[in-house]
Structures are given as C-alpha cells and as structure tokens.
Amino acid sequence: MKLLIVDDEEHLVESIAAIQAWETIGITKVLSAYSGKQALLVMEAEAADIVITDIRMPGMNGIDLIREIKNSWPETECLLLTGHAEFDYAQQGLKNKASHYLLKPVKDEELLAAVREAADYLQQEQERKLAYLHSQSMIHLNLPVLRSNLLNNLIQGRALQEKKLQEQFRLYGISIDMEYPVSLILIRLEDRGRRYEPSDMSILGYAVSNIAEELLLHNRYNYWNCEDLYGHLLFAVQPQNHNPEQSHLFDELGDQMKRTVNELLHLTITVILSPPGSLPSQSEEMYQRCLATIRSQVDQEGDYTVRLGADNVRPASHVVASLYTPPLLPHLLEAGKWEAANEKLQEVFLEWNEKYSGSNEHLSEIYYSLKSAFSYFVHKNGGLLADYRLQESREVKSLGDLEYWAMTMLSKLREQLNTELSDSRHSIVARVHQYVQDHLSEDVSLQAIADHVYMHPTHLSKVFKRETGENISEYLLRLRMEKAVFLLKDSRYKVYEIASILGYKNPTYFIKVFKEQIGVTPQEFRE
C-alpha cells in the first residue's frame, strides 16, 4: 500500500517518512507533499491508499484536501494530523470521512497504530469486494449446479425460510413462482438393450434432460431440474402464465418423453408424474411419493408412465429423519461447526423423544449413525478409533445413556482438535520469533516474515496478536530496544554502529525511537 504524508513543515514530513516500521504494517511506498495542491498533483500521478494530512496549511487546508480526495478517490483512507485540538476541526474531519484525528506531537507507535488500522480496513474492503466479484462470477459459471443443489435440498427436506428461498430463486434465475402449485416429474433411465457402456449413462442423462426441457418449453411449461442422489432426473414444472387449461397436457408429457427418447436414443425410461403441490412445504412429500412408486416398479419390464393421484399416499417413514437431513453430522464435524453439531444431536434426540420414545430399535439406529460419523472424523484427522474407544461395541440402554456418550465424544473431539490448532499457532509464533531474531540487523518486513511461515500477512498478524498479546511491529520494536540497551551497557560499539546492528539505516531515527521508548538518548543512557 502507498502512504502520502502532507504537511507544510518539511522536517515533520521527513521525520514521519523516515519511520522504518512502515513495511511491517504493509506500507510499501511513502510519498510526500508540502501543500494541499501539491498533494492533489501527487495523487493524480500516483494515487495513495492512505493520506496523513495536517489541517492548517497555507492555501488549501487539510479539511478541503480530504474533501477533494474523497470526491476523486473515495476509497482512499484519510487521517488528520494537527497541533490544534479544537473540537470543530475534529467534527469537520469526521464529516468528510477522515478515519482518525491525531494531535501533534504524535508518537510513532500511535501513528503506526492508526495507519495499521486504516490499512487493515482497506485490506478487508478489498478482500470483501474481491470475494463479492468472485462469488458473482462463480454464480454465473455454476448456475446449473447451484439450481440443482437447491432443488436437491428441498426434496431432501432441508428447511429453508420462504423469504430466503425467494431470494435464491431471483439470484439463480429460477422461473418457478412459489405462489402457484408445481408438479414433479421423476425420470429413470434404463438401457435394456445394452446398447451403451455404463460410463455413457451420464452423457445420455444429459441428452434425456435436453429432450425433456424442449418438450416442456414446447408445451409452455416453466421448469427447474436436477439429478437426485440416485441418478434419477427430476423436474419441478409449472404452466407458463399459470394457465389452468394446460393441465390436460401434463398427462401427455410422460408419453411424449418416452417416445422421443426411445426414437432418438433407443433408451427405455420410466416417468412418474406427481399431482400439484406447494413449494417448499410439500416438495419432500411429493418427491418421496414419486421415489416410492419408482422403487415399487423396479423389476417390471418395459417403459411406462405413472400419474400419481390424491389417493396415492406415501408409506409412513420409520427412520429417525433428522439423522439424514442436511446438514449431516459428518459434514458439520469436518467443517469444525461444533455448536451446529451440538444442535444437530439435540435435534436427533428430540425427534426420538417425540416420535419413538421407548423404542430401542431407533436408539440403535441413532447410536450406529453417530458412531459412524465420529469414526469418520477420527480417521479423517489421522487418529485411531482405539484412542476414543470407538472400536468397542456399546449397549445403549436409554436415551440419557446415549446422549451422555454422544456429548462426551463430541467434547473430546473438539478438545483434541483445538489442542492441535493451538500447537500449530504456537509453532508459527516460535518460527516468527526465531526469524526476527536471526534477521534483526536487516530491514525486517511483515511480508518477509509472512513469506517465511507461508501465511498471508493479515492472517499472520491476527494469529500473532491472539497468541502473544502484541503486534509483530511491537514485538520487533521491543526486541530491538532490549538489544540496544544490552549493547549500550556491555559493548564499545558506537551509537551509529548499534543502529546498524539493529537494522536502522538512519542513526538519527534510531536515536529518536530510543528516546521515545527509554526516555533518554542512547548517549545519555550510556553515560
């Protein structure tokens, strides 16, 4: 990032520019100007990301300068630096979007902290904008996948708020209107003539989907489609303009699809047509009815169409459904979403209590499902089942017993992972300490340290601060001052030699920093 310093006092500009810690907070270039007009010329030639300006300057003052900068370079962060503490100046500066208001004389640490905060804000804004642009690009490129995933979520019973669902409909360009009923079409492909290789079926599914889409559009139906978990093609369809006269065409769609697919691809398909229902409330019920019907016909020869009516009732489910509805427990564990995993367990236990209380059959179903999820997580993270006694069989006697075991296991897994993460952060901090100590005589920058530990500078700064309680620049300064005190006490090095040993190219700046930190100059300390 580029920093522009503006003040009519040249010595102050040079003093601020000479601060060697700029690179440690991400400043790669320092620009100077001695008036408001000159600052605008510098901005036109080489726009700075952060501007530090005095308020009272001849000609254009700092308030007017910030106003001009914000008009032409609205993303530039501006900091006010002045020897006048009048409140109206601060008000005007804040009104013109100055991010900080600093009073002269300002210590280097205070100035660095203010600039670091501004730099961090700019970095976060840049990352946010890049993330937004990337997300828009990915949405555009992956619209078919996103639409398909959303429909799969609905038919699997994943609860979505209607307002959120409507937003996703608009974002993904889905033409279905939730205020009107939709019907489902479930299609199963079969190559009874053995004309194709198994590896060709995914391509053939794409071809069948295109045929179905053309027929739906020809018959003036809007559609939304996906491939379900079992490889079936699924379409949610709705008459265009919600014309009730088109309902009689729906019965013919299945036969049209069968004939066209057979003629063009020599494939057999089974088509299940559901009665109309509401989205999202009836989507799972409609899908399960179609799925149950297609399962019941699995051994029958020939292609056929089944139109479900109101009398086709879905068989009652006897599974603990919350175990199998997204988000799944293995995925929550893998993502480290511990609170959500805890909520998932409570949801499962609540369902047993409300629907299957007293059923050891369903307690066993829950136990083996949870054990599978925990075992997967342990192996995924390089652990052994024996470390958690997961290789042992366990008799589940009651819901309380099962709940205690599951919550204890969740706590152990979380504690172990947090320990590993903590060890990793300690290792990173140790490597930073070693690198800084080994390169203390050099112009150590945050970027160089980040490159050494293979991390992004912003993330490294946060990790270091969380683990040590101080910023990397503060640690570097403290280390240099401690070594300066040692060298001044126990060596015959001249002051400029000590400055060089500590990585200060400018001895005058070293003397200034030493006095600010210790209270006396290096020579006075030695004497």
N, C-alpha and C positions, 0 to 999 in steps of 0.2 A: 504494500500500500504506500501511497505518496502522501507526505505531510507538507503543508505550506505554513510558514511562520510569517506573520505580518505585524510589524511594529516600526514606528519612526525612530526608535532608539536602536541604532545598528549593533551596539555591543550586546544588547539583550537578545536580538535575533541570533547573533553569532554564538552566544552562550547557550541558548536553547538548542541550536542546530548541532552544537558540539557534544551534546549528550550521547554517549556511546551505547546506551542501553536501548536505543530505538529499535534496533533489529530484533531484540529479544521479545518485543511485543508486536512484531510483524510489519514494522515500518522499513521499507526497502530504500526509500529516497526522500531526502529532506530538501525542500525548496524554500527560498527566501524572497521577501518583498518588504519595502520600506515605506509604502503608502498604499491606500486603498486602490488607486488607479493602477499602480504597478502590479498589485495583486491580481486584478482582473486580467491584465495582459499575460501574467504568468498562467492563470487558469485557462485562458484561451489557447496558449501554446502547449500546456501540459497540465491538464486538469488534475487537481489533487483530490484525494479521497477525504482528507481531514484538514481543516484550516484552523489555526490558532491565531486570533487577531486581537490587537489592542483595541480599546474603544475610542479613546481620544487621540486622534491623529489629524494633522493639517489636511484640509480639503475634505475628502470623503472619510467619515468616521467609521468605526467598526460596525455599528448597527446598520448603516446604509450598505456597507460592504457585504454583510451577511444577507441582507435583503436581495442585493444584486446576484449573489452567488446562488441563493436558493431559487431565484427565478430562472437562472440559466442552467444550474447544475443541482437540481433538487435533491439528489442522493448524497451530496457532499455533507459531511458532519462538520459543524462549526462550533468552536469553543471560544469564549470571550475571556480575555486576559487584561486586567486593568488595575490601576492603583487607586481607583475611585470606587468607594463602596456604596454609592447612592443606590437606593432601592429601585428608583425609576429606571436606571440603566439595566438592572437585572430583569425588570419587567419587560422592557423593550427587547432585550436579548431573547428572552424566553418566547415572547410573542412572535419573533422572527425565527423561531425554531433553532435557537442555539442549544446545544446539548449540555453544556457546562458553563459555569460562571466562576472564574478563578481570580483571586486578588493577588496583586503584586505585594511583596516579593513571594513567589511561589517556589516551594521546594521541588527538586527533581522528581522525588517519589510521588508527590501529589500530582504533578503534571503528567508523569508516566501513567499513573493510575487512571487519570481522566482520559488520556489518549487511548489507553488499552481498552477502556470501556467503550469508547466510540468505535475503535477498530473491531472489537468483538461484535458490536451491534451491526456494523456494516457486513462483517463476515456472515453473521446469522441471516441478515436480509438477503445477501447474495445466495446463500445456500437455500433459503426458502424459495426465492424466485426460480433458481435452477431446478429445485425439486418440483415446483409447480409446472414449469415448462416441460420437464421430463415426464411428469405424470400425464399432462395433456397429450404429449407425443405418444406415450405408451398406450393411453386410452384409445387414441386414433388407430394405432397399429394393431391393437389387440381387442378391438370391439367385438368380433365374433366370439372370442374366448370369454370376455367379460360377460357378454349376454348369456352365453351358455352356462357359465358358473352361477350366475344369478338365478336362472331358471332351475338349475340343479339344487340350489339351496332351498328354493321354495318347495319343490316336490319332496325334499327330504325332511320337511317340517321345520326348517330353521326359521325362527320367529324374526320377522322384520317389521318395524313400525311402518304404517301405511305412508306417512309423510316421507320417510327415508326412502321407501320403495319408489314413490313417485319421482323423487329427485334422481334416483338412479335410472328410471325409465327415460327421463329427459336427457340425462347425461349420455346414456348409451344409445339414444335414438330408437327406443323400442316403441312400435306403433300401436301396441295394445292399450286400450283405455280401461282402467280398473273400475270405472263406474258401471261398466256393462259386463254381462256374463261372457265367459270364454269356454271353449271346449278343448279337450286334449285329443291328440291323435298319436297313438303309440305304434311304431312300426318295427317288426322284427324281420331281419334278412335271413334267408336260408338258400344255400347253394345245393339243392337236392340233386342236380345233375352232375355235380362235381366238376364243373367247367373251370373253376378258378382255384388258385392256390390260397391257402389260409391267409398268407401275407397280403393278398389282393383285397381282402374284405374291407379294410379301412378306406381304400380308394373307391370301392363300389358303394360303400355307405355314403361317401361324399356325392357320388353320382345320383343315388336314390334321393338324397336330400335335395339336390338341384331339381330333379323331376317333380318332387312334392311341392317345392316352392313355386315352380312355374304353374302347376295346376291350381294351387291356392290363389295366386295372383289372377289367373285367368278367370277363376270363379269369384273374384272380388272379395277375397278374404285377406285380412292382415294376419301376420303370423310372427311367432317368436319360437325359436327352436334350439335344441341341444341334443347331445348324445348322453344318455343316462349312464349310471355306473355299470350297467350290464351290457352296454353296447347297442341298446335299442335307440332308434331315432324318435324324438319326442317333439311334437309341435303343439303350442298353445295357439289357437286360432279364434278369430272373431270377424264377423261380417263387416266389410267396409261400410261406413256411414250407418252401421248398426241397423241394417235393413232386415226386418223380420221375414220378408219374402224369400230371403236367401237360405232360410233354414232347411228347405226341402233339398237344396243342392248338397247339403252336408252328407246325407246318406249315400250320395253317389260318388263322393270324393274317394272313398276307400276302393271302390271298384275301378275307378279311373286310374288310381295309382297302381293297382295290381296289374291291370292290362298293360299300361305303358312300361312299367319296369320289366315285365315278362317279355314284351316285344323287343325292347331296346337292349336289355342286359341279360335276358334269359335267366332271371332270378325269380325265386318264389318269395313273396313277402306276406306277412300276417299283419293286418291292420285292425287296431282296436279304437273305436270312436266313443268318447265319453259324452254323457249329457252335459249341458251347460252348468257352469258353477262360477263362484266368485273368487277373485284373486284379492289378497293372498290366502284368505281364510280356508278355502276349500281345495286348494291346489294339492296338498298332500293326499287328502282323501280321494280326489279324482284320480291321481296317479296310482295310488295303491290298488284301486279297483281295476284299473287297466292292467297293472302288473299281475294281479291275482288271476285275471282272466287269461292272460297270455301264458302264465305258468300252467294253468289247467289244460291248455291245448297243446302242450309241448310235444306230445307223442303222436298227434294227429297228422295224417298225410295231407298234402295239398295246401294251396293258399286259400285264405278266407278272410272275410271282414266280419267283425262283431261290433254291433252298435249297442252299447250299454243303455239300459233304461233306468227309470227310477226304482224298479223292483230289484235291480242288481245291487245287492248290499255287500259291501266289503266284509270279509270274515274278520271277526274280532281278533285283535292282536293280543298276544300274551307275553310279549317281551317287555323288559324294562326299557322303554323307548329312549329315555334321556341318555342311556349309555351310548346310543348310536346316532344321536342327532348332533350336528356340528354346533359349537366347536367340540371336537373329540378330545378326551383327556390326553392321549399321547401327544397330540399337537400342542396342547397347552403346556405340557411339561417340556417339550422340546423348545418351545419359544420362551421358556422361563416366566410364564404368566402364572405365578404362584397363587395370587389372590383369585384369579379366574378359575384355576384348577380346584381351589378350595370350594368356590361357589358351585362348580360342576359336581363335586362329590355331595354337597348338601342337596343339590337338585335331585341326584340319583336316590339318596336316602329318603328324601321327602316323597318321591314317587312310589317307592316300595311301601312306605308307611301308609300312603293314601289308597293305593290300589292292591297291594299284595301282602298286607300285614299278616304275619303268621306263616307265610309261605317260605319254607326252607329252600324250595326249588329255585325261587327267584333270588334268595340270598346267595345261593351258589353261583347263579348267573352273574350277579354283581361281583362277587369275590374273584372269579376267574377272569372276568373282563378287566378289573382293576389290577390284578396280579400281572396280566399280560402287558398292560400299559406301563407299570412300574419296571418290569423286567426289560422291556424295550428301552426305556430311558437309561437304565443302569448300563446295559451293553452298549448303547449309543455313545455313552460318555466314558467308555473304557473301563467300567467297573465289573465286578463279579457278583453274581446272584448270592453267593455264599456270604458276602460282606453284609448283606441285608436280610439273610435267611429266607430269600425268596425261592430257593430251590426246595424248601421243605413244604410238605402238604400241611394244610391248616384246616381244622374242623371249625366251621362257622356255626356258632350256637344261637346267636341273636344279632339283631341289628346293632345293639350297643357294642358288642364284641367286634363286629365288622367295622363299625365306624371308628372305634379306637385304633384298630390295626391300620386302617387306611390313612387316618390323620397323622398317626405316628410315622408311617412310612413317608408321607408327603413332607413332613417336617425334617426327617433325616436326609432326604434327597435334596431339599432346599439348603439345609445347613452345609452339606458336603459341597454343593456347587458354589455357594457363597465363599466357602473356605478356599476353594480353588481359584475363584476370581480375586479374592484378597491376596493370595500368594502371588498371583500374576501381577497385580498392581504394585506389590512390594518389590517384586523383581524389576519392574520398569523404573521405579523410583531409585533403586540401587544402581541401575545402569546409568541413569541421569547423573546421579552423584559422582560416579566414577568418571564419566565422560567430562563433566565440568572440571573436576579436579585435575584430570590429565591434560586439559586444554585451557587452563586458567590464563595462561600467558597469551592466548590468541583472542581474536575478536569473536567470542562465542555468541552465536545467534540461536534464537528459538528454532529456526528452520533446520539448522545444522544438528541440534540436539534431537529434534523430531525425526530427521532422516536416520540418525544413528539407531534409534529404537523402533524405526518403521511405523511411525504413527503420524496422524495429522496434527499439526501444531496446536490447533484449538482443542482437540480432544486430549492431547498430552498435557496441556496447561490445566485442564479441568481435573484430570487424574492426579497430577502432582499436587494441586491445591487441596484436593479432597484428602489425600494421604498424609500430607505434611503440614497443612495449615498455612502455607506461604506460597507465593507465586515463584516461578522459576527465576524471574528477574530479581526478586527479593532475596532468594537463596544465593544467586550469583553475587549480588552486591555484598551480602553478609560474609560470604566466603572470602571475597577479595579484601574486605576491611579487616577480617580476622588475620589474614595472612600479612596484610600491610602492617598491622600492629606488631606481629611477630618479627617481621623483617626490620622494622624501625628500632625495636628493642635489642635484637640479638645479631645484628649484622652491621657491616660498614658500608653497605650499599648507599649510593647517593639517592636522593628522592626521585630524580628522573629515571634512575635505573630500576627502582622499586615499581614505579609507574609502568615501565615497560614489562617487567616480570608479571605484573597483574593484568596485562592486556590493555592498558591505557596508552594510546598513541600520543595523546596530548597531556604532558605533565601538569599543565595549568588546570586542566579539567580534573585530573586526579586530586590535586590539592584542594579544589573546590568541593568535590564529593567527600573527601576525607574530613574536611572541616564540618560539613553538614552532618555527617554521621557521628563523628567523635567529639566535636565541639572545639577543637583546636587544629592548627595546621600540622602537617607532618613534622616540620622542623621544630615547632613548639612542643609537640609530643615527645620528640627525641630528646629535647633539652630538659 
